[in-house]
Amino acid sequence: MAIFKNSYAGVFLFLLLTHIVYGSEESLHRLISMDLESLSQIKVADSSLTFIDIDKKYAPSLVTTITQEDIKKSGARSLDELLEIYVPDLAYMYKVDGNQLGIGGIISDRNNKLLLTLNGKILNIRGTDGGAATERWLSMLGDIEEIQVISGPGSVIYGPGAIAGVINIKTFNADSFNGTEATLKFGYGENFGALEMKYGDEFSNGLGLFIYAGIDQYDGINKRDVINKFSFDYQKKDIYAYQNYKYTETNLNGSYEDKKRGKFYIQMIQDKFSFWSRYTQSGLSVPTYQNFYIFAKEPQQLQNTGTESEQWSNSITYQQKFGKLTLDYSGSFVLTQSEKRNHFSDTLGTKVESREQEEDITDFKILSTYKANQNTTYALGAEYAYNRFHNYKNDYIPTFKEAKSWNTGLFSTYGEMYHKQGDFRTLIDVRLDKHTYTDPLISYRLAEIYKIDPKHTFKMNFSHSIRHQDEVDMYRQVLDNTKKADTESIDRIETIYNYQTSHWNNYFRIAYNIHNIIAYDHTKKQTSNFAKAKFCTLEGKLEYSNTQYSIILSHFYTNLMNFQLKEPDIKLQNISASAYGYGSNFANWHNNITKVRFSYKQSEKLSFTGSLRVFWGIQGAVDMANYNMDTFPATSPNLPNTPNYKYYRLPVYKDSTKAFGANAYLNLSATYKIGKRTTLHLHGYNLLGLFEEDINKRNYFDTTSNYFDEAPALSVVLDYKFH
């Protein structure tokens, strides 16, 4: 892929911004002179649950914050692994399109029910089969100052798509990092090597500069060593229940097609002006779906499957203050190319499905904040995104057998009120979004926060969040049916109790959700709104820390209370089998998730950390397998001695359901400061697999009767600070 092809708008934007920063000193000073507030009052771009800056303690919902120190201690080899360690209600599953990430009981087959932002800018792939993907499969995480994960709906703040949650990445800049640092990484068991460099400095003219570059060669688990298992027999293709399949033809967790992956980032700040530009080349190799092993003539036809993406993103921000009024302006340009390969064949048999897409998004935003008095603040904003999609082609969809290009727009306006009255704090948010292919979309939230005393806080909020279909599906629906696109919504009411002291930080949350779901309709071969789920979640966390050690225990529970199909003729879907009378569980989610983290500081030089993640089993996958085996025959009704595609498109099992049972991952790390400038980290991953390989299993999304065992592995990381 060549990302700078057809990117003239982005090049123009980059040159224009460079001219503003370096070539027009007089203009810059004229902008600065509009505001004489001190540098300490500058509002740095940050992630939050509100438009108005408020104390994080009184944020209306739960936010998990992960710092660079946390990242280094964990030894995480990808954003997925890092988030799963630290976020109580987050999990991911394998899929050839890239790992599917879920938060709070909500997971989809396209990563499109959550938003991924970098310094406040959305980086989701919006065409199709992408979603929150571009930053997640890189082992280089040294440019990240912190990550905030919002568990729960948030479209009233972030816009359409924030159904399950939001992942906010905040990078270092010249204010937060000064000096030069290099990081060298090597991994064994899951083989990789990576090199990172970063530099930050502030110059005498007030300009701050931060530069980062990283590259890795990530082989992952070699295909000869991948433990790939099924919970059923298909002897014609040498598939035997719970025995390792011998003919896996793609590395697991490696880079796509063994390509090097890279990341480059530069940011310039001066007073209230900021500009950054970022380039990432990412990808992930994942073996294909279980049904293709059944239908392929030869295993060699199923090689080099997975996904990759290239992304070039740019952002400019500026702030003005006029007494009680603050104005924030921003503009961005994001160009993305992506490719996925489901299965591969160079002979007759399984067909090639290699799907490429290119898109660019130009966005402009203005936000005004008015502090009426010490107790009341208002915010009002507007945003417009211009979206271009280039030469999309898909041989499996008649509409796109010939490549098509199109443009869309999204206009948004929103407002917020924050009021403090004694120990009570009230937040009211309303947002209106209008996409070219949708009716007006409304999001809202009402939150009440009560400070019981300095240690105890109680929160309650009600929210309505929305999402529209992926851009490809909307365009296809408009072309085929000349009607407005489908939309998805979730209504949530939640209460949170928090107890916080100098040593303790505990909380308990209960939430009730009504979710009108857009998912893939196998009959129409596109996404549509065809289901409704009502479910409740319970979450608790106990955290104790002092100067020497810390321990954090969390548990997350999901209860599906009701699931209905809006179109009763749908017989093949991957959300839940409860609509057919089989159980009452989500088909791709563990009802119970327990996580433990601990750290111990032996001395100023030596410290230890560890994490344990326990997923207690996917009962909904058993339900779906029972429905599948009772409904669809194993052989085709029309072609004797031929396997039935529908039967193997859902989970199946023989005798035992252990494929859908519990799995756990234990990581242990040691950090040793060799000197003032040098630090050595040793990390062990998935160590329980040394005793029982299937305890490290991770299921495939949808076809959960197929799973892989994560490999016990080691990595060595060396950090060196030059000055």
Secondary structure as UniProt FT lines:
FT   TURN            3..6
FT   HELIX           8..18
FT   HELIX           19..23
FT   HELIX           25..32
FT   TURN            33..34
FT   HELIX           39..41
FT   HELIX           56..58
FT   STRAND          63..67
FT   HELIX           68..74
FT   HELIX           79..86
FT   TURN            88..89
FT   STRAND          90..94
FT   TURN            96..97
FT   STRAND          100..103
FT   TURN            104..105
FT   STRAND          114..118
FT   TURN            119..120
FT   STRAND          121..122
FT   TURN            134..137
FT   TURN            142..143
FT   STRAND          144..151
FT   HELIX           155..158
FT   TURN            160..161
FT   STRAND          165..171
FT   TURN            174..176
FT   STRAND          179..188
FT   TURN            189..190
FT   STRAND          191..202
FT   TURN            204..205
FT   STRAND          208..221
FT   TURN            223..225
FT   STRAND          228..230
FT   HELIX           235..237
FT   TURN            241..242
FT   TURN            246..247
FT   HELIX           256..258
FT   STRAND          261..270
FT   TURN            271..272
FT   STRAND          273..285
FT   HELIX           290..295
FT   HELIX           299..301
FT   STRAND          306..322
FT   TURN            323..324
FT   STRAND          325..341
FT   STRAND          354..371
FT   STRAND          376..392
FT   TURN            395..396
FT   HELIX           398..400
FT   STRAND          404..421
FT   TURN            422..423
FT   STRAND          424..435
FT   TURN            436..437
FT   STRAND          441..451
FT   STRAND          456..468
FT   HELIX           471..481
FT   STRAND          487..500
FT   STRAND          504..521
FT   TURN            522..525
FT   STRAND          526..545
FT   STRAND          549..565
FT   TURN            568..569
FT   HELIX           578..580
FT   TURN            587..588
FT   STRAND          592..601
FT   STRAND          606..615
FT   HELIX           619..631
FT   TURN            640..641
FT   HELIX           645..648
FT   HELIX           658..660
FT   STRAND          663..673
FT   STRAND          678..685
FT   HELIX           687..690
FT   HELIX           693..696
FT   STRAND          697..700
FT   TURN            704..705
FT   STRAND          706..709
FT   STRAND          713..721
//
